[in-house]
Amino acid sequence: MVDATTRFFEDLDRRGFEPVLVKTSGTLRFDLHEGPQSTHWLLQIDRGNVEVSREDREADSVVGTAPRLFDELVTGQENAIAALLRGDMTVSGDLRLVLQVERIFPGPSDSRGPRRVFEREVR
């Protein structure tokens, strides 16, 4: 069974391009720590073109958190900025890059933004 985090990164890699990141370039590594084990996901972004790998190498920004919390982030159950402010997530390097990439995470399923209103009206 594939977890939410793996599905998120595989889908991102398959798409290859994220329009909201068209003005973004850099490398961002996610380090997911559970006890002595760490899983790494590296995003290489070049003006919206995104490549995903499992490399543990130098990056412009590094985000550290628990795998369970990251699963919640990529399913819209948790907010990355709130987790960062609570200290449940750490960031080193270019915070601006992290804030730009955070925009590709899904919002909560009960959000009431224009997209949700549109979906209700279309049904």
N, CA, C and O atoms as a Tinker XYZ file with bonds, in Angstrom:
   492  protein
     1  N      0.842000   -1.184000    0.000000    73     2
     2  CA     0.000000    0.000000    0.000000    64     1     3
     3  C      0.889000    1.252000    0.000000    63     2     4     5
     4  O      1.854000    1.333000    0.761000    81     3
     5  N      0.565000    2.201000   -0.838000    73     3     6
     6  CA     1.340000    3.435000   -0.963000    64     5     7
     7  C      0.773000    4.474000   -0.003000    63     6     8     9
     8  O     -0.436000    4.706000    0.030000    81     7
     9  N      1.658000    5.101000    0.780000    73     7    10
    10  CA     1.185000    6.125000    1.718000    64     9    11
    11  C      0.929000    7.443000    0.985000    63    10    12    13
    12  O      1.303000    7.610000   -0.176000    81    11
    13  N      0.284000    8.368000    1.689000    73    11    14
    14  CA    -0.105000    9.652000    1.089000    64    13    15
    15  C      1.110000   10.449000    0.619000    63    14    16    17
    16  O      1.059000   11.104000   -0.422000    81    15
    17  N      2.190000   10.395000    1.378000    73    15    18
    18  CA     3.394000   11.141000    1.012000    64    17    19
    19  C      3.981000   10.627000   -0.302000    63    18    20    21
    20  O      4.296000   11.412000   -1.196000    81    19
    21  N      4.125000    9.319000   -0.413000    73    19    22
    22  CA     4.661000    8.726000   -1.643000    64    21    23
    23  C      3.766000    9.062000   -2.829000    63    22    24    25
    24  O      4.259000    9.421000   -3.898000    81    23
    25  N      2.459000    8.948000   -2.648000    73    23    26
    26  CA     1.509000    9.270000   -3.719000    64    25    27
    27  C      1.652000   10.733000   -4.144000    63    26    28    29
    28  O      1.647000   11.043000   -5.336000    81    27
    29  N      1.781000   11.635000   -3.155000    73    27    30
    30  CA     1.928000   13.060000   -3.439000    64    29    31
    31  C      3.157000   13.322000   -4.310000    63    30    32    33
    32  O      3.070000   14.001000   -5.333000    81    31
    33  N      4.308000   12.773000   -3.893000    73    31    34
    34  CA     5.545000   13.022000   -4.638000    64    33    35
    35  C      5.554000   12.321000   -5.998000    63    34    36    37
    36  O      6.067000   12.875000   -6.970000    81    35
    37  N      4.998000   11.123000   -6.081000    73    35    38
    38  CA     4.929000   10.437000   -7.376000    64    37    39
    39  C      4.033000   11.195000   -8.347000    63    38    40    41
    40  O      4.361000   11.323000   -9.526000    81    39
    41  N      2.895000   11.699000   -7.853000    73    39    42
    42  CA     2.001000   12.489000   -8.705000    64    41    43
    43  C      2.678000   13.782000   -9.163000    63    42    44    45
    44  O      2.558000   14.182000  -10.321000    81    43
    45  N      3.386000   14.424000   -8.240000    73    43    46
    46  CA     4.095000   15.661000   -8.567000    64    45    47
    47  C      5.151000   15.403000   -9.642000    63    46    48    49
    48  O      5.283000   16.179000  -10.588000    81    47
    49  N      5.889000   14.327000   -9.494000    73    47    50
    50  CA     6.921000   13.973000  -10.469000    64    49    51
    51  C      6.297000   13.624000  -11.819000    63    50    52    53
    52  O      6.835000   13.990000  -12.864000    81    51
    53  N      5.182000   12.927000  -11.803000    73    51    54
    54  CA     4.502000   12.536000  -13.041000    64    53    55
    55  C      3.999000   13.764000  -13.802000    63    54    56    57
    56  O      4.109000   13.830000  -15.026000    81    55
    57  N      3.443000   14.739000  -13.067000    73    55    58
    58  CA     2.967000   15.964000  -13.724000    64    57    59
    59  C      4.133000   16.735000  -14.326000    63    58    60    61
    60  O      4.044000   17.219000  -15.454000    81    59
    61  N      5.224000   16.850000  -13.579000    73    59    62
    62  CA     6.426000   17.491000  -14.092000    64    61    63
    63  C      6.407000   19.005000  -14.152000    63    62    64    65
    64  O      7.462000   19.635000  -14.228000    81    63
    65  N      5.226000   19.598000  -14.121000    73    63    66
    66  CA     5.124000   21.054000  -14.190000    64    65    67
    67  C      4.023000   21.511000  -13.251000    63    66    68    69
    68  O      2.926000   20.953000  -13.246000    81    67
    69  N      4.324000   22.536000  -12.451000    73    67    70
    70  CA     3.357000   23.138000  -11.537000    64    69    71
    71  C      3.226000   24.610000  -11.892000    63    70    72    73
    72  O      4.160000   25.377000  -11.660000    81    71
    73  N      2.092000   25.024000  -12.449000    73    71    74
    74  CA     1.915000   26.421000  -12.855000    64    73    75
    75  C      2.139000   27.429000  -11.726000    63    74    76    77
    76  O      2.646000   28.523000  -11.974000    81    75
    77  N      1.769000   27.080000  -10.495000    73    75    78
    78  CA     1.945000   28.043000   -9.393000    64    77    79
    79  C      3.415000   28.254000   -9.038000    63    78    80    81
    80  O      3.750000   29.176000   -8.294000    81    79
    81  N      4.290000   27.405000   -9.567000    73    79    82
    82  CA     5.726000   27.533000   -9.287000    64    81    83
    83  C      6.497000   28.098000  -10.478000    63    82    84    85
    84  O      7.721000   27.981000  -10.536000    81    83
    85  N      5.790000   28.709000  -11.427000    73    83    86
    86  CA     6.428000   29.189000  -12.652000    64    85    87
    87  C      7.494000   30.261000  -12.385000    63    86    88    89
    88  O      8.397000   30.447000  -13.201000    81    87
    89  N      7.398000   30.954000  -11.271000    73    87    90
    90  CA     8.402000   31.971000  -10.922000    64    89    91
    91  C      9.370000   31.465000   -9.852000    63    90    92    93
    92  O     10.062000   32.253000   -9.206000    81    91
    93  N      9.409000   30.158000   -9.673000    73    91    94
    94  CA    10.207000   29.556000   -8.609000    64    93    95
    95  C     11.303000   28.671000   -9.187000    63    94    96    97
    96  O     11.075000   27.901000  -10.120000    81    95
    97  N     12.500000   28.796000   -8.613000    73    95    98
    98  CA    13.608000   27.905000   -8.961000    64    97    99
    99  C     14.408000   27.629000   -7.698000    63    98   100   101
   100  O     14.599000   28.519000   -6.870000    81    99
   101  N     14.875000   26.398000   -7.553000    73    99   102
   102  CA    15.682000   26.031000   -6.400000    64   101   103
   103  C     15.509000   24.563000   -6.064000    63   102   104   105
   104  O     14.759000   23.842000   -6.721000    81   103
   105  N     16.220000   24.132000   -5.023000    73   103   106
   106  CA    16.103000   22.751000   -4.559000    64   105   107
   107  C     15.580000   22.758000   -3.134000    63   106   108   109
   108  O     15.992000   23.568000   -2.304000    81   107
   109  N     14.667000   21.843000   -2.872000    73   107   110
   110  CA    14.037000   21.727000   -1.555000    64   109   111
   111  C     14.017000   20.262000   -1.169000    63   110   112   113
   112  O     13.482000   19.422000   -1.893000    81   111
   113  N     14.612000   19.962000   -0.011000    73   111   114
   114  CA    14.642000   18.579000    0.469000    64   113   115
   115  C     13.744000   18.452000    1.689000    63   114   116   117
   116  O     13.805000   19.266000    2.611000    81   115
   117  N     12.914000   17.424000    1.681000    73   115   118
   118  CA    12.078000   17.099000    2.832000    64   117   119
   119  C     12.715000   15.913000    3.535000    63   118   120   121
   120  O     12.903000   14.857000    2.930000    81   119
   121  N     13.050000   16.081000    4.816000    73   119   122
   122  CA    13.591000   15.006000    5.638000    64   121   123
   123  C     12.505000   14.584000    6.611000    63   122   124   125
   124  O     12.128000   15.345000    7.502000    81   123
   125  N     12.003000   13.369000    6.437000    73   123   126
   126  CA    10.935000   12.859000    7.289000    64   125   127
   127  C     11.555000   11.895000    8.291000    63   126   128   129
   128  O     12.030000   10.820000    7.926000    81   127
   129  N     11.544000   12.300000    9.570000    73   127   130
   130  CA    12.248000   11.569000   10.625000    64   129   131
   131  C     11.272000   10.774000   11.487000    63   130   132   133
   132  O     10.272000   11.300000   11.974000    81   131
   133  N     11.589000    9.499000   11.660000    73   131   134
   134  CA    10.837000    8.658000   12.584000    64   133   135
   135  C     11.853000    7.821000   13.343000    63   134   136   137
   136  O     12.378000    6.833000   12.829000    81   135
   137  N     12.123000    8.241000   14.594000    73   135   138
   138  CA    13.172000    7.583000   15.359000    64   137   139
   139  C     14.504000    7.761000   14.653000    63   138   140   141
   140  O     14.822000    8.862000   14.203000    81   139
   141  N     15.290000    6.690000   14.549000    73   139   142
   142  CA    16.590000    6.796000   13.880000    64   141   143
   143  C     16.493000    6.772000   12.350000    63   142   144   145
   144  O     17.487000    7.008000   11.662000    81   143
   145  N     15.317000    6.492000   11.825000    73   143   146
   146  CA    15.115000    6.402000   10.384000    64   145   147
   147  C     14.754000    7.758000    9.778000    63   146   148   149
   148  O     14.005000    8.531000   10.374000    81   147
   149  N     15.280000    8.034000    8.617000    73   147   150
   150  CA    14.919000    9.246000    7.871000    64   149   151
   151  C     14.657000    8.881000    6.416000    63   150   152   153
   152  O     15.383000    8.093000    5.810000    81   151
   153  N     13.604000    9.476000    5.877000    73   151   154
   154  CA    13.271000    9.337000    4.465000    64   153   155
   155  C     13.464000   10.702000    3.831000    63   154   156   157
   156  O     13.086000   11.717000    4.415000    81   155
   157  N     14.039000   10.735000    2.660000    73   155   158
   158  CA    14.330000   12.006000    1.999000    64   157   159
   159  C     13.588000   12.096000    0.668000    63   158   160   161
   160  O     13.491000   11.123000   -0.080000    81   159
   161  N     13.066000   13.296000    0.396000    73   159   162
   162  CA    12.451000   13.613000   -0.892000    64   161   163
   163  C     13.056000   14.932000   -1.347000    63   162   164   165
   164  O     13.025000   15.916000   -0.609000    81   163
   165  N     13.595000   14.959000   -2.536000    73   163   166
   166  CA    14.246000   16.155000   -3.058000    64   165   167
   167  C     13.465000   16.684000   -4.257000    63   166   168   169
   168  O     13.194000   15.957000   -5.212000    81   167
   169  N     13.108000   17.967000   -4.185000    73   167   170
   170  CA    12.459000   18.637000   -5.311000    64   169   171
   171  C     13.481000   19.546000   -5.974000    63   170   172   173
   172  O     14.121000   20.361000   -5.310000    81   171
   173  N     13.631000   19.406000   -7.276000    73   171   174
   174  CA    14.447000   20.318000   -8.070000    64   173   175
   175  C     13.471000   21.095000   -8.943000    63   174   176   177
   176  O     12.819000   20.531000   -9.821000    81   175
   177  N     13.382000   22.389000   -8.691000    73   175   178
   178  CA    12.390000   23.228000   -9.354000    64   177   179
   179  C     13.104000   24.243000  -10.242000    63   178   180   181
   180  O     14.026000   24.934000   -9.809000    81   179
   181  N     12.660000   24.315000  -11.482000    73   179   182
   182  CA    13.210000   25.279000  -12.432000    64   181   183
   183  C     12.051000   25.938000  -13.173000    63   182   184   185
   184  O     11.556000   25.420000  -14.174000    81   183
   185  N     11.629000   27.094000  -12.657000    73   183   186
   186  CA    10.532000   27.868000  -13.252000    64   185   187
   187  C      9.292000   27.017000  -13.522000    63   186   188   189
   188  O      8.731000   27.034000  -14.618000    81   187
   189  N      8.884000   26.279000  -12.502000    73   187   190
   190  CA     7.670000   25.471000  -12.596000    64   189   191
   191  C      7.894000   24.029000  -12.984000    63   190   192   193
   192  O      7.049000   23.177000  -12.711000    81   191
   193  N      9.017000   23.738000  -13.617000    73   191   194
   194  CA     9.347000   22.351000  -13.949000    64   193   195
   195  C      9.882000   21.684000  -12.688000    63   194   196   197
   196  O     10.825000   22.178000  -12.070000    81   195
   197  N      9.281000   20.565000  -12.309000    73   195   198
   198  CA     9.621000   19.914000  -11.046000    64   197   199
   199  C     10.097000   18.490000  -11.300000    63   198   200   201
   200  O      9.451000   17.718000  -12.009000    81   199
   201  N     11.235000   18.160000  -10.708000    73   199   202
   202  CA    11.745000   16.790000  -10.706000    64   201   203
   203  C     11.830000   16.337000   -9.261000    63   202   204   205
   204  O     12.278000   17.085000   -8.392000    81   203
   205  N     11.402000   15.115000   -9.009000    73   203   206
   206  CA    11.386000   14.560000   -7.658000    64   205   207
   207  C     12.334000   13.374000   -7.606000    63   206   208   209
   208  O     12.344000   12.536000   -8.508000    81   207
   209  N     13.137000   13.306000   -6.537000    73   207   210
   210  CA    14.000000   12.145000   -6.329000    64   209   211
   211  C     14.063000   11.851000   -4.832000    63   210   212   213
   212  O     13.527000   12.603000   -4.017000    81   211
   213  N     14.716000   10.760000   -4.488000    73   211   214
   214  CA    14.879000   10.373000   -3.080000    64   213   215
   215  C     16.290000   10.703000   -2.589000    63   214   216   217
   216  O     16.745000   10.157000   -1.584000    81   215
   217  N     16.971000   11.586000   -3.291000    73   215   218
   218  CA    18.356000   11.915000   -2.955000    64   217   219
   219  C     18.469000   12.652000   -1.624000    63   218   220   221
   220  O     17.634000   13.489000   -1.280000    81   219
   221  N     19.519000   12.319000   -0.893000    73   219   222
   222  CA    19.865000   13.021000    0.344000    64   221   223
   223  C     21.109000   13.851000    0.033000    63   222   224   225
   224  O     22.234000   13.455000    0.338000    81   223
   225  N     20.877000   15.004000   -0.579000    73   223   226
   226  CA    22.013000   15.859000   -0.937000    64   225   227
   227  C     21.706000   17.302000   -0.569000    63   226   228   229
   228  O     20.587000   17.646000   -0.187000    81   227
   229  N     22.719000   18.126000   -0.694000    73   227   230
   230  CA    22.608000   19.558000   -0.387000    64   229   231
   231  C     21.421000   20.165000   -1.133000    63   230   232   233
   232  O     21.159000   19.828000   -2.287000    81   231
   233  N     20.704000   21.071000   -0.447000    73   231   234
   234  CA    19.553000   21.742000   -1.061000    64   233   235
   235  C     19.505000   23.188000   -0.576000    63   234   236   237
   236  O     20.092000   23.528000    0.451000    81   235
   237  N     18.802000   24.029000   -1.323000    73   235   238
   238  CA    18.642000   25.430000   -0.926000    64   237   239
   239  C     17.840000   25.551000    0.364000    63   238   240   241
   240  O     18.086000   26.444000    1.174000    81   239
   241  N     16.884000   24.651000    0.548000    73   239   242
   242  CA    16.054000   24.617000    1.754000    64   241   243
   243  C     15.874000   23.170000    2.172000    63   242   244   245
   244  O     15.803000   22.267000    1.338000    81   243
   245  N     15.801000   22.964000    3.495000    73   243   246
   246  CA    15.545000   21.631000    4.035000    64   245   247
   247  C     14.427000   21.753000    5.061000    63   246   248   249
   248  O     14.492000   22.562000    5.986000    81   247
   249  N     13.398000   20.926000    4.875000    73   247   250
   250  CA    12.267000   20.882000    5.802000    64   249   251
   251  C     12.345000   19.555000    6.538000    63   250   252   253
   252  O     12.476000   18.500000    5.918000    81   251
   253  N     12.263000   19.609000    7.863000    73   251   254
   254  CA    12.266000   18.399000    8.668000    64   253   255
   255  C     10.967000   18.258000    9.437000    63   254   256   257
   256  O     10.481000   19.223000   10.027000    81   255
   257  N     10.403000   17.057000    9.432000    73   255   258
   258  CA     9.179000   16.797000   10.190000    64   257   259
   259  C      8.966000   15.294000   10.298000    63   258   260   261
   260  O      9.755000   14.507000    9.775000    81   259
   261  N      7.903000   14.906000   10.976000    73   259   262
   262  CA     7.549000   13.496000   11.122000    64   261   263
   263  C      6.751000   13.025000    9.904000    63   262   264   265
   264  O      6.000000   13.806000    9.320000    81   263
   265  N      6.906000   11.762000    9.517000    73   263   266
   266  CA     6.151000   11.243000    8.370000    64   265   267
   267  C      4.636000   11.381000    8.537000    63   266   268   269
   268  O      3.928000   11.694000    7.580000    81   267
   269  N      4.153000   11.151000    9.730000    73   267   270
   270  CA     2.699000   11.240000    9.961000    64   269   271
   271  C      2.192000   12.662000    9.700000    63   270   272   273
   272  O      1.158000   12.848000    9.059000    81   271
   273  N      2.920000   13.657000   10.197000    73   271   274
   274  CA     2.516000   15.044000    9.965000    64   273   275
   275  C      2.572000   15.368000    8.469000    63   274   276   277
   276  O      1.693000   16.056000    7.951000    81   275
   277  N      3.589000   14.883000    7.786000    73   275   278
   278  CA     3.680000   15.179000    6.357000    64   277   279
   279  C      2.528000   14.535000    5.593000    63   278   280   281
   280  O      2.003000   15.130000    4.651000    81   279
   281  N      2.128000   13.327000    5.987000    73   279   282
   282  CA     0.940000   12.709000    5.384000    64   281   283
   283  C     -0.274000   13.620000    5.546000    63   282   284   285
   284  O     -1.076000   13.769000    4.624000    81   283
   285  N     -0.401000   14.225000    6.724000    73   283   286
   286  CA    -1.527000   15.130000    6.980000    64   285   287
   287  C     -1.416000   16.402000    6.133000    63   286   288   289
   288  O     -2.431000   16.938000    5.688000    81   287
   289  N     -0.205000   16.880000    5.912000    73   287   290
   290  CA    -0.005000   18.072000    5.076000    64   289   291
   291  C     -0.436000   17.813000    3.636000    63   290   292   293
   292  O     -1.109000   18.643000    3.025000    81   291
   293  N     -0.045000   16.660000    3.097000    73   291   294
   294  CA    -0.319000   16.390000    1.682000    64   293   295
   295  C     -1.731000   15.878000    1.429000    63   294   296   297
   296  O     -2.116000   15.661000    0.280000    81   295
   297  N     -2.507000   15.683000    2.495000    73   295   298
   298  CA    -3.912000   15.302000    2.327000    64   297   299
   299  C     -4.846000   16.434000    2.735000    63   298   300   301
   300  O     -6.066000   16.271000    2.719000    81   299
   301  N     -4.274000   17.588000    3.103000    73   299   302
   302  CA    -5.096000   18.738000    3.453000    64   301   303
   303  C     -5.648000   18.711000    4.865000    63   302   304   305
   304  O     -6.475000   19.552000    5.216000    81   303
   305  N     -5.210000   17.764000    5.682000    73   303   306
   306  CA    -5.683000   17.673000    7.062000    64   305   307
   307  C     -4.932000   18.621000    7.988000    63   306   308   309
   308  O     -5.399000   18.923000    9.086000    81   307
   309  N     -3.781000   19.083000    7.549000    73   307   310
   310  CA    -2.941000   19.969000    8.362000    64   309   311
   311  C     -2.399000   21.074000    7.472000    63   310   312   313
   312  O     -2.261000   20.902000    6.261000    81   311
   313  N     -2.095000   22.205000    8.081000    73   311   314
   314  CA    -1.562000   23.361000    7.371000    64   313   315
   315  C     -0.069000   23.485000    7.664000    63   314   316   317
   316  O      0.344000   23.454000    8.824000    81   315
   317  N      0.736000   23.626000    6.617000    73   315   318
   318  CA     2.191000   23.680000    6.771000    64   317   319
   319  C      2.648000   24.894000    7.572000    63   318   320   321
   320  O      3.551000   24.782000    8.401000    81   319
   321  N      2.041000   26.040000    7.337000    73   319   322
   322  CA     2.452000   27.251000    8.058000    64   321   323
   323  C      2.132000   27.110000    9.541000    63   322   324   325
   324  O      2.945000   27.476000   10.390000    81   323
   325  N      0.958000   26.583000    9.855000    73   323   326
   326  CA     0.586000   26.370000   11.259000    64   325   327
   327  C      1.549000   25.387000   11.921000    63   326   328   329
   328  O      1.963000   25.600000   13.061000    81   327
   329  N      1.908000   24.313000   11.217000    73   327   330
   330  CA     2.845000   23.327000   11.763000    64   329   331
   331  C      4.211000   23.954000   12.008000    63   330   332   333
   332  O      4.865000   23.653000   13.007000    81   331
   333  N      4.637000   24.812000   11.111000    73   331   334
   334  CA     5.916000   25.504000   11.260000    64   333   335
   335  C      5.885000   26.432000   12.470000    63   334   336   337
   336  O      6.828000   26.460000   13.261000    81   335
   337  N      4.811000   27.183000   12.610000    73   335   338
   338  CA     4.691000   28.115000   13.737000    64   337   339
   339  C      4.610000   27.386000   15.078000    63   338   340   341
   340  O      5.069000   27.909000   16.093000    81   339
   341  N      4.035000   26.194000   15.092000    73   339   342
   342  CA     3.948000   25.391000   16.324000    64   341   343
   343  C      5.273000   24.721000   16.666000    63   342   344   345
   344  O      5.457000   24.241000   17.784000    81   343
   345  N      6.193000   24.688000   15.712000    73   343   346
   346  CA     7.468000   24.017000   15.939000    64   345   347
   347  C      7.426000   22.536000   15.602000    63   346   348   349
   348  O      8.343000   21.798000   15.963000    81   347
   349  N      6.378000   22.084000   14.916000    73   347   350
   350  CA     6.264000   20.683000   14.519000    64   349   351
   351  C      7.038000   20.399000   13.233000    63   350   352   353
   352  O      7.171000   19.250000   12.812000    81   351
   353  N      7.541000   21.461000   12.622000    73   351   354
   354  CA     8.291000   21.362000   11.385000    64   353   355
   355  C      9.473000   22.322000   11.493000    63   354   356   357
   356  O      9.331000   23.420000   12.032000    81   355
   357  N     10.630000   21.921000   10.989000    73   355   358
   358  CA    11.786000   22.817000   10.991000    64   357   359
   359  C     12.157000   23.165000    9.554000    63   358   360   361
   360  O     11.928000   22.385000    8.630000    81   359
   361  N     12.730000   24.344000    9.389000    73   359   362
   362  CA    13.187000   24.780000    8.069000    64   361   363
   363  C     14.578000   25.369000    8.216000    63   362   364   365
   364  O     14.829000   26.183000    9.105000    81   363
   365  N     15.479000   24.953000    7.339000    73   363   366
   366  CA    16.779000   25.611000    7.258000    64   365   367
   367  C     16.983000   26.022000    5.806000    63   366   368   369
   368  O     16.519000   25.358000    4.879000    81   367
   369  N     17.682000   27.120000    5.638000    73   367   370
   370  CA    17.917000   27.617000    4.285000    64   369   371
   371  C     16.899000   28.661000    3.878000    63   370   372   373
   372  O     16.471000   29.478000    4.692000    81   371
   373  N     16.517000   28.629000    2.622000    73   371   374
   374  CA    15.672000   29.644000    1.998000    64   373   375
   375  C     14.192000   29.448000    2.356000    63   374   376   377
   376  O     13.503000   28.635000    1.741000    81   375
   377  N     13.717000   30.193000    3.343000    73   375   378
   378  CA    12.320000   30.094000    3.777000    64   377   379
   379  C     11.366000   30.512000    2.660000    63   378   380   381
   380  O     10.267000   29.967000    2.551000    81   379
   381  N     11.767000   31.458000    1.844000    73   379   382
   382  CA    10.930000   31.922000    0.729000    64   381   383
   383  C     10.566000   30.762000   -0.196000    63   382   384   385
   384  O      9.426000   30.665000   -0.651000    81   383
   385  N     11.523000   29.890000   -0.472000    73   383   386
   386  CA    11.282000   28.730000   -1.331000    64   385   387
   387  C     10.248000   27.798000   -0.699000    63   386   388   389
   388  O      9.367000   27.282000   -1.386000    81   387
   389  N     10.360000   27.589000    0.599000    73   387   390
   390  CA     9.400000   26.733000    1.311000    64   389   391
   391  C      7.996000   27.320000    1.209000    63   390   392   393
   392  O      7.036000   26.591000    0.956000    81   391
   393  N      7.870000   28.629000    1.404000    73   391   394
   394  CA     6.558000   29.276000    1.334000    64   393   395
   395  C      5.963000   29.182000   -0.068000    63   394   396   397
   396  O      4.748000   29.047000   -0.217000    81   395
   397  N      6.796000   29.251000   -1.084000    73   395   398
   398  CA     6.293000   29.122000   -2.457000    64   397   399
   399  C      5.809000   27.702000   -2.736000    63   398   400   401
   400  O      4.757000   27.512000   -3.346000    81   399
   401  N      6.565000   26.715000   -2.297000    73   399   402
   402  CA     6.202000   25.316000   -2.539000    64   401   403
   403  C      4.986000   24.915000   -1.703000    63   402   404   405
   404  O      4.218000   24.045000   -2.113000    81   403
   405  N      4.805000   25.527000   -0.558000    73   403   406
   406  CA     3.652000   25.211000    0.304000    64   405   407
   407  C      2.340000   25.402000   -0.442000    63   406   408   409
   408  O      1.340000   24.771000   -0.102000    81   407
   409  N      2.331000   26.249000   -1.438000    73   407   410
   410  CA     1.099000   26.521000   -2.194000    64   409   411
   411  C      0.606000   25.322000   -2.996000    63   410   412   413
   412  O     -0.555000   25.303000   -3.404000    81   411
   413  N      1.453000   24.319000   -3.234000    73   411   414
   414  CA     0.991000   23.149000   -3.990000    64   413   415
   415  C      0.339000   22.106000   -3.088000    63   414   416   417
   416  O     -0.235000   21.136000   -3.585000    81   415
   417  N      0.420000   22.292000   -1.760000    73   415   418
   418  CA    -0.258000   21.361000   -0.855000    64   417   419
   419  C     -1.760000   21.601000   -0.926000    63   418   420   421
   420  O     -2.195000   22.746000   -1.049000    81   419
   421  N     -2.555000   20.543000   -0.852000    73   419   422
   422  CA    -4.010000   20.728000   -0.906000    64   421   423
   423  C     -4.533000   21.427000    0.344000    63   422   424   425
   424  O     -3.958000   21.304000    1.426000    81   423
   425  N     -5.617000   22.152000    0.182000    73   423   426
   426  CA    -6.282000   22.776000    1.320000    64   425   427
   427  C     -7.205000   21.782000    1.990000    63   426   428   429
   428  O     -7.375000   20.664000    1.503000    81   427
   429  N     -7.806000   22.179000    3.111000    73   427   430
   430  CA    -8.732000   21.281000    3.802000    64   429   431
   431  C     -9.944000   20.958000    2.925000    63   430   432   433
   432  O    -10.370000   21.776000    2.109000    81   431
   433  N    -10.484000   19.771000    3.104000    73   431   434
   434  CA   -11.609000   19.337000    2.272000    64   433   435
   435  C    -12.870000   20.155000    2.521000    63   434   436   437
   436  O    -13.764000   20.186000    1.675000    81   435
   437  N    -12.953000   20.815000    3.669000    73   435   438
   438  CA   -14.149000   21.613000    3.975000    64   437   439
   439  C    -13.918000   23.109000    3.759000    63   438   440   441
   440  O    -14.675000   23.936000    4.267000    81   439
   441  N    -12.865000   23.457000    3.000000    73   439   442
   442  CA   -12.591000   24.875000    2.772000    64   441   443
   443  C    -13.721000   25.500000    1.963000    63   442   444   445
   444  O    -14.455000   24.806000    1.259000    81   443
   445  N    -13.852000   26.826000    2.074000    73   443   446
   446  CA   -14.956000   27.515000    1.424000    64   445   447
   447  C    -14.482000   28.536000    0.395000    63   446   448   449
   448  O    -15.192000   29.494000    0.090000    81   447
   449  N    -13.303000   28.333000   -0.128000    73   447   450
   450  CA   -12.776000   29.261000   -1.126000    64   449   451
   451  C    -13.546000   29.174000   -2.431000    63   450   452   453
   452  O    -14.459000   28.357000   -2.553000    81   451
   453  N    -13.198000   29.994000   -3.403000    73   451   454
   454  CA   -13.902000   30.024000   -4.686000    64   453   455
   455  C    -13.970000   28.661000   -5.370000    63   454   456   457
   456  O    -14.970000   28.334000   -6.009000    81   455
   457  N    -12.912000   27.869000   -5.236000    73   455   458
   458  CA   -12.898000   26.562000   -5.885000    64   457   459
   459  C    -13.996000   25.671000   -5.310000    63   458   460   461
   460  O    -14.680000   24.978000   -6.063000    81   459
   461  N    -14.174000   25.678000   -3.995000    73   459   462
   462  CA   -15.201000   24.850000   -3.357000    64   461   463
   463  C    -16.599000   25.331000   -3.736000    63   462   464   465
   464  O    -17.481000   24.514000   -4.000000    81   463
   465  N    -16.809000   26.626000   -3.765000    73   463   466
   466  CA   -18.112000   27.170000   -4.145000    64   465   467
   467  C    -18.433000   26.757000   -5.576000    63   466   468   469
   468  O    -19.558000   26.348000   -5.866000    81   467
   469  N    -17.461000   26.860000   -6.464000    73   467   470
   470  CA   -17.651000   26.483000   -7.861000    64   469   471
   471  C    -18.026000   25.005000   -7.974000    63   470   472   473
   472  O    -18.937000   24.656000   -8.724000    81   471
   473  N    -17.328000   24.129000   -7.230000    73   471   474
   474  CA   -17.617000   22.697000   -7.289000    64   473   475
   475  C    -19.056000   22.413000   -6.868000    63   474   476   477
   476  O    -19.722000   21.572000   -7.473000    81   475
   477  N    -19.546000   23.109000   -5.830000    73   475   478
   478  CA   -20.929000   22.909000   -5.378000    64   477   479
   479  C    -21.919000   23.386000   -6.436000    63   478   480   481
   480  O    -22.942000   22.740000   -6.663000    81   479
   481  N    -21.623000   24.510000   -7.083000    73   479   482
   482  CA   -22.528000   25.065000   -8.086000    64   481   483
   483  C    -22.601000   24.196000   -9.331000    63   482   484   485
   484  O    -23.643000   24.144000   -9.984000    81   483
   485  N    -21.527000   23.520000   -9.667000    73   483   486
   486  CA   -21.481000   22.704000  -10.871000    64   485   487
   487  C    -22.284000   21.421000  -10.695000    63   486   488   489
   488  O    -22.849000   20.905000  -11.659000    81   487
   489  N    -22.336000   20.912000   -9.493000    73   487   490
   490  CA   -23.048000   19.643000   -9.249000    64   489   491
   491  C    -24.483000   19.741000   -9.490000    63   490   492
   492  O    -25.205000   18.758000   -9.327000    81   491
